[in-house]
Amino acid sequence: MTRPKICDITGTEVGEVFAVRKADGGTYDAEVTEYGYIAFAGTHELLGGDYVCDIYNGKATIERKPRFRAYELYTLQLLWEYGIQWAARDGDGALWVYYDRPCKGAKDYRVLVCDASGIKVTSADGDVFAYALPHFLFPRIRWTDTEPLDIAATLRAARMEVE
């Protein structure tokens, strides 16, 4: 099957989940179907003509979500299986993964104290909250992202199993 023309208009691919931000500030997730229709993500419910016209006429903007390669998704799935739920990059380019949702500060997400090795973040009693990963992994995760990466949501969007 050929690539639907709507993919050129939206700048997305068939099956890719993307966010649509309406002029009033509301957002919803959508995807292009294999037949060239735009549907609400994860459903077979097609968007109405007014939604599609808003996208086409620029009254609604499309925000592509981070797309990951297969090996990156499998790495995220492995992290998820070990209880890691979030990933984020700090202002210096270091990549961190977290058990709990971190808060973004002025320069980093590391709101706790690093130990002497600098590779894990711990509480005073030694509980581990985060780990540093090699900086070259996951180049699509950036400090400029407004939110940390929700690993479970990313895996679900890629239609991978999350238990």
C-alpha positions as CSV (number, residue, x, y, z in Angstrom):
1,M,0.0,0.0,0.0
2,T,1.2,3.5,-0.8
3,R,1.8,6.1,1.8
4,P,-1.3,8.3,2.3
5,K,-1.1,11.9,1.2
6,I,-2.3,13.1,4.6
7,C,1.1,11.9,6.0
8,D,2.7,14.6,4.0
9,I,0.3,17.2,5.3
10,T,0.6,16.1,8.9
11,G,4.4,15.3,8.7
12,T,3.7,12.0,10.4
13,E,3.7,8.3,9.4
14,V,0.9,5.7,9.4
15,G,0.2,4.5,12.9
16,E,2.4,7.2,14.5
17,V,0.7,8.7,17.6
18,F,0.9,12.5,17.6
19,A,-0.6,15.2,19.8
20,V,-2.9,17.8,18.3
21,R,-3.1,21.1,20.1
22,K,-6.2,23.1,19.4
23,A,-6.3,26.9,19.3
24,D,-8.2,26.9,22.7
25,G,-5.3,25.0,24.3
26,G,-7.0,21.6,24.4
27,T,-5.0,18.6,23.2
28,Y,-5.8,15.1,22.0
29,D,-3.8,12.2,20.6
30,A,-4.4,11.1,17.0
31,E,-2.9,8.9,14.3
32,V,-3.1,8.4,10.6
33,T,-4.7,5.1,9.6
34,E,-3.4,2.9,6.8
35,Y,-6.3,4.1,4.6
36,G,-5.4,7.8,5.1
37,Y,-7.9,8.8,7.7
38,I,-7.1,10.6,10.9
39,A,-8.4,8.8,14.0
40,F,-8.2,9.3,17.7
41,A,-5.2,7.3,18.9
42,G,-5.8,3.8,20.0
43,T,-9.4,3.8,18.7
44,H,-11.0,3.4,15.3
45,E,-13.0,6.6,15.9
46,L,-12.3,8.9,13.0
47,L,-11.8,12.6,13.6
48,G,-14.7,14.8,12.3
49,G,-14.3,17.1,9.4
50,D,-13.9,20.2,11.5
51,Y,-10.9,18.6,13.4
52,V,-9.3,17.7,10.1
53,C,-9.9,21.2,8.6
54,D,-8.4,22.8,11.7
55,I,-5.2,20.7,11.2
56,Y,-5.1,21.3,7.5
57,N,-5.7,25.1,7.9
58,G,-3.2,25.5,10.7
59,K,-5.7,26.3,13.4
60,A,-4.5,23.2,15.3
61,T,-0.8,22.3,15.5
62,I,0.7,18.8,15.4
63,E,3.3,17.9,18.0
64,R,5.2,14.8,17.1
65,K,6.0,12.6,20.1
66,P,9.5,11.2,20.4
67,R,10.0,8.2,18.2
68,F,12.4,5.5,19.1
69,R,14.2,2.8,17.3
70,A,13.4,-0.9,18.0
71,Y,16.5,-1.4,20.2
72,E,15.7,1.8,22.2
73,L,12.1,0.5,22.8
74,Y,13.5,-2.9,24.0
75,T,15.9,-1.0,26.3
76,L,13.0,1.0,27.7
77,Q,11.0,-2.2,28.1
78,L,13.9,-3.7,30.1
79,L,14.1,-0.6,32.3
80,W,10.4,-0.8,32.9
81,E,10.6,-4.4,33.9
82,Y,13.2,-3.3,36.6
83,G,10.8,-0.7,37.9
84,I,12.3,2.3,36.1
85,Q,9.3,4.6,35.1
86,W,10.8,7.9,33.9
87,A,13.8,9.2,31.9
88,A,15.1,12.7,31.5
89,R,18.2,14.5,30.4
90,D,19.7,17.3,32.6
91,G,21.1,20.6,31.4
92,D,24.6,19.2,31.1
93,G,23.4,16.4,28.7
94,A,23.6,13.6,31.3
95,L,20.8,11.0,30.9
96,W,19.0,9.9,34.1
97,V,16.3,7.2,34.7
98,Y,14.0,7.3,37.7
99,Y,11.7,5.1,39.7
100,D,9.4,8.0,40.5
101,R,8.5,11.1,38.5
102,P,11.2,13.7,38.8
103,C,10.6,17.5,38.9
104,K,12.4,19.7,36.5
105,G,14.6,22.3,38.2
106,A,16.5,25.3,36.8
107,K,19.3,23.1,35.5
108,D,18.4,19.4,36.1
109,Y,16.0,16.9,37.3
110,R,18.3,15.7,40.1
111,V,16.5,17.1,43.1
112,L,18.4,14.7,45.4
113,V,22.0,14.4,46.4
114,C,24.4,12.4,44.2
115,D,26.7,9.9,45.9
116,A,30.5,10.0,45.5
117,S,30.5,8.0,42.2
118,G,28.0,10.5,40.7
119,I,26.1,7.7,39.0
120,K,23.1,7.3,41.3
121,V,20.9,9.5,43.3
122,T,20.1,8.4,46.9
123,S,18.3,9.5,49.9
124,A,20.0,9.9,53.3
125,D,19.1,6.3,54.2
126,G,20.6,4.9,51.0
127,D,17.5,4.2,49.0
128,V,18.2,4.5,45.2
129,F,15.9,6.9,43.3
130,A,17.7,7.3,40.0
131,Y,20.6,6.1,37.8
132,A,22.8,7.8,35.2
133,L,23.0,6.1,31.8
134,P,25.6,6.7,29.1
135,H,24.9,10.1,27.6
136,F,24.8,8.8,24.0
137,L,21.7,6.7,24.6
138,F,18.3,8.0,23.6
139,P,19.3,11.2,21.7
140,R,15.6,12.0,21.3
141,I,15.4,12.7,25.0
142,R,16.4,16.3,25.5
143,W,16.7,18.8,28.3
144,T,14.4,21.1,26.3
145,D,11.5,18.5,26.7
146,T,8.9,20.0,28.9
147,E,8.2,16.8,30.8
148,P,10.3,13.7,31.6
149,L,9.7,10.7,29.4
150,D,7.0,8.4,30.7
151,I,8.4,5.0,29.8
152,A,5.1,3.2,30.1
153,A,3.2,5.6,27.9
154,T,6.0,5.5,25.3
155,L,5.9,1.7,25.3
156,R,2.1,1.7,25.0
157,A,2.2,4.2,22.1
158,A,4.7,1.8,20.4
159,R,2.2,-1.0,21.0
160,M,4.6,-2.9,23.2
161,E,3.4,-4.8,26.2
162,V,3.5,-3.1,29.6
163,E,2.5,-5.2,32.6
